[in-house]
């Protein structure tokens, strides 16, 4: 679903407790307000088996990979954090820039905007639409904006936008091995992120995709960061909520646009479709296009590790 294409297609830590519980929900509304604070947590290095006997061909084969220790954001970069970056730098995201004039492109795709998920209808079975005006301040392009969503993960950011934020912050995007190692946290991957009682442990799609999300996990779209318990490294939302950019490239060698690997699945991943809410799962994404279900988090490999205990 390249931004420049002629058509839209389907697109124990030093500063945080290991395995800490998710923030409590508001008793009146039942809605989690998100995790307070923007700390990074230490991910100790190690060797792990990356990939799996593939549910999807691109996930395998399994191979042994060694990763050095690094600091990682405890949660995805939020709207508030990205707003601070834009205020400090005046940065303009790719979705806000005029796209190139392509012969035969629908008129809407000649305006700044981005890809937005839609529930298909009998008349229009498309899952994605180009939404003029869609950008990080207004992810759906409908004027609703992000008021009151400061702790939600920022979306509608292309790879270039995420990299620009990382440079400003003096950090980096993780590569795929770093991301997957952090997401696994030494635990066996589950076919679906649920606890022993079948309760969702992440923000993903419950129901028959794409017709109806039952919202059993408490959300039918993006959730504020940290509404689900952290893994043993202290990392929230490594599975579900929004996909996350990595520096790893992928896809076909003859692709017309640069393609990168995104990880973790999103609120649109369901058991009957996608099912990429597992650490080994990966998806290829045109780096020039953000959507309303892709975000990112950063790592720091230059900061010294925490003192040994």
C-alpha positions in Angstrom: 0.0 0.0 0.0 2.7 2.4 -1.1 2.1 6.1 -0.5 3.3 6.8 -4.0 1.5 4.0 -5.8 -1.4 4.5 -8.2 -3.8 2.6 -6.0 -4.3 1.8 -2.3 -3.9 -2.0 -1.6 -4.1 -3.9 1.7 -2.1 -2.3 3.2 14.6 -6.7 35.9 14.9 -3.2 34.7 16.7 -0.3 36.4 13.8 2.2 36.0 10.7 0.0 35.8 9.7 -3.1 37.7 10.0 -6.4 35.7 6.6 -7.7 34.8 4.8 -4.9 36.5 1.0 -4.8 36.3 -0.9 -2.7 33.9 -2.3 0.7 35.0 -5.6 0.4 36.8 -8.8 1.1 34.8 -11.0 4.0 35.7 -13.8 2.7 37.9 -16.4 4.9 36.3 -15.6 4.4 32.6 -13.7 1.2 32.6 -11.1 2.8 30.2 -7.4 2.7 30.9 -5.8 6.1 30.9 -2.3 4.7 30.0 1.0 4.2 31.7 2.4 7.2 33.5 6.0 8.2 32.6 8.2 7.7 29.6 11.1 5.7 31.0 13.3 3.2 29.2 14.0 -0.2 30.6 17.2 -2.3 30.3 17.0 -5.4 28.1 19.9 -7.7 29.0 21.6 -9.3 26.1 21.4 -13.0 25.3 21.0 -15.7 22.6 17.6 -16.7 21.4 15.9 -18.6 18.6 14.5 -16.1 16.2 11.7 -17.0 13.9 9.5 -20.1 14.1 8.4 -23.0 12.0 6.4 -20.6 9.9 2.7 -20.1 10.2 3.5 -17.7 7.4 6.5 -18.4 5.1 8.3 -15.2 5.9 8.6 -16.1 9.6 11.1 -19.0 9.2 13.3 -20.8 9.4 14.2 -20.7 13.1 17.8 -19.5 13.7 20.0 -18.8 16.7 20.7 -15.1 17.1 22.8 -13.3 19.8 21.8 -9.8 20.8 23.8 -7.3 23.0 22.0 -5.5 25.8 20.2 -2.2 25.2 17.8 0.2 26.7 14.2 0.3 25.2 11.2 2.5 25.6 8.8 0.9 28.0 6.0 1.7 25.6 5.3 3.0 22.2 6.0 6.6 21.4 2.9 8.6 22.3 1.1 11.5 20.8 2.3 13.8 23.6 5.9 12.7 22.9 5.7 13.2 19.2 4.0 16.6 19.7 7.0 17.7 21.8 9.3 16.8 18.9 7.2 18.7 16.3 7.0 21.7 18.6 10.7 21.7 19.1 11.7 21.2 15.4 8.7 22.2 13.2 8.9 18.8 11.6 6.4 18.0 8.9 5.5 14.3 8.5 5.2 12.6 5.1 1.4 12.4 5.4 1.3 16.2 5.6 3.4 16.7 2.5 1.9 17.0 -1.0 2.2 13.6 -2.8 3.7 13.4 -6.3 1.3 13.9 -9.2 1.0 10.4 -10.6 -0.8 9.8 -13.9 -4.1 8.1 -13.4 -4.2 8.5 -9.6 -7.6 9.1 -8.1 -8.1 12.8 -7.2 -8.1 12.1 -3.5 -4.6 10.6 -3.7 -3.2 13.9 -5.1 -3.9 15.5 -1.7 -1.8 15.1 1.5 -3.2 12.2 3.5 -2.7 8.6 4.4 -4.3 5.1 4.7 -7.1 4.5 7.1 -8.8 1.2 7.9 -12.5 0.9 7.2 -15.1 -1.8 7.8 -16.0 -3.1 4.3 -19.6 -3.0 3.1 -21.5 -5.0 0.5 -21.1 -2.0 -1.9 -17.4 -1.4 -1.1 -15.4 -4.4 0.0 -12.2 -2.4 0.4 -10.5 -2.5 3.8 -8.4 0.5 3.3 -9.1 4.0 2.0 -7.0 7.0 1.2 -8.1 9.7 3.6 -7.2 13.2 2.6 -6.0 15.1 5.7 -5.2 11.9 7.6 -2.0 12.5 9.6 -0.7 12.1 13.2 -2.8 14.9 14.6 -6.0 13.5 12.9 -5.3 9.7 12.3 -8.7 9.0 10.6 -8.7 12.2 8.5 -12.2 12.9 9.8 -11.6 16.0 11.9 -11.9 14.1 15.2 -8.2 14.8 16.1 -6.4 13.4 19.1 -7.7 15.6 21.9 -7.6 13.6 25.2 -5.4 11.0 23.5 -2.0 12.2 24.6 -1.1 8.8 26.0 -2.2 6.9 22.9 0.6 5.7 20.5 1.3 8.1 17.7 0.3 6.7 14.3 0.3 7.9 10.7 4.1 8.1 10.9 6.2 6.8 8.0 9.6 5.2 8.5 11.3 8.6 7.7 9.2 10.3 10.4 10.1 7.7 13.0 13.8 8.0 12.1 13.6 11.8 12.4 12.1 11.5 15.8 14.8 9.0 16.8 17.6 11.3 15.7 16.1 14.3 17.6 15.8 12.1 20.7 19.4 10.9 20.4 18.2 7.3 20.2 17.5 4.7 17.4 14.9 2.4 16.0 15.5 -1.2 16.9 16.4 -3.8 14.2 14.1 -6.8 13.9 16.3 -9.1 16.1 16.5 -6.6 18.9 12.7 -6.1 18.7 11.9 -9.8 18.6 14.3 -10.6 21.5 12.7 -7.9 23.6 9.2 -9.0 22.8 9.9 -12.7 23.6 11.5 -11.8 27.0 12.6 -15.4 27.4 9.1 -16.7 27.3 7.5 -19.3 25.0 5.3 -17.6 22.4 1.6 -18.2 22.6 -0.6 -18.8 19.5 -2.9 -16.1 20.9 -2.1 -13.5 23.6 -4.5 -14.8 26.3 -4.1 -15.8 30.0 -5.0 -19.1 31.5 -8.6 -18.1 31.7 -8.7 -17.0 28.1 -8.7 -13.3 28.9 -6.8 -11.1 26.4 -3.4 -10.0 27.4 -3.0 -7.5 24.6 -5.0 -5.1 22.4 -6.0 -7.2 19.4 -9.2 -8.0 17.4 -11.7 -10.3 19.1 -14.5 -11.4 16.7 -14.8 -12.1 13.0 -12.4 -9.7 11.2 -13.2 -7.4 9.5 -16.9 -7.3 10.3 -17.0 -6.7 14.0 -14.5 -6.3 16.8 -16.2 -7.5 20.0 -13.8 -5.4 22.2 -13.4 -8.2 24.8 -10.0 -6.6 25.6 -11.7 -3.3 26.4 -10.8 -1.6 23.1 -12.0 -1.5 19.5 -9.2 0.7 18.3 -5.8 2.0 19.6 -5.4 1.8 23.4 -3.4 4.2 25.5 0.1 2.8 26.1 0.6 0.5 29.0 -3.0 -0.7 29.5 -1.8 -4.3 29.5 0.7 -5.9 31.8 4.4 -5.6 30.9 6.6 -8.6 30.0 9.4 -9.6 32.3 11.7 -7.0 30.8 9.2 -4.3 31.8 8.0 -3.6 28.2 4.3 -2.9 27.5 2.4 -3.6 24.3 5.1 -5.5 22.4 2.2 -7.5 21.1 -0.9 -5.8 19.7 -2.1 -2.2 19.9 0.0 -0.9 16.9 2.6 -2.4 14.6 6.1 -1.0 15.2 8.8 0.0 12.7 12.2 -1.7 12.7 15.3 -0.8 10.7 15.3 -4.1 9.0 14.4 -4.0 5.3 12.4 -6.8 3.6 10.0 -7.7 0.9 10.7 -8.3 -2.8 14.0 -7.1 -4.1 12.2 -5.6 -7.1 9.8 -3.5 -5.1 9.1 -0.1 -6.6 9.5 1.6 -3.1 11.7 0.9 -0.1 10.0 -1.7 2.1 10.7 -2.3 5.8 9.7 -4.9 8.4 7.1 -4.0 11.1 6.5 -6.2 14.1 4.0 -7.0 16.9 0.7 -6.9 15.2 -2.0 -4.4 16.0 -5.6 -3.9 17.2 -6.6 -5.2 13.7 -5.0 -8.7 14.1 -7.6 -11.4 14.6 -7.5 -15.2 15.0 -9.4 -15.6 11.7 -7.1 -13.2 9.8 -3.6 -12.0 10.3 -2.9 -13.7 13.7 0.5 -11.8 13.7 0.2 -11.0 17.4 3.3 -13.2 18.1 7.0 -12.1 18.5 8.1 -14.0 15.4 5.5 -12.6 13.2 6.6 -9.9 10.7 5.0 -7.9 8.0 6.4 -5.9 5.1 5.4 -2.3 4.8 6.3 0.5 2.3 8.4 2.9 4.3 6.9 5.9 2.6 3.4 5.2 4.1 2.2 5.4 7.6 -1.3 4.1 8.5 -3.6 4.4 11.5 -2.3 1.1 13.0 1.5 1.6 12.7 3.7 3.3 15.4 7.2 2.8 16.8 9.4 2.8 19.9 13.1 3.5 20.4 16.2 1.9 21.8 19.5 3.3 23.2 22.6 1.3 22.7 25.0 4.1 23.8 23.7 4.6 27.3 25.7 2.5 29.8 23.9 -0.5 31.3 22.5 -0.2 34.9 24.9 -1.0 37.7 25.3 -4.8 38.5 23.4 -5.9 41.5 
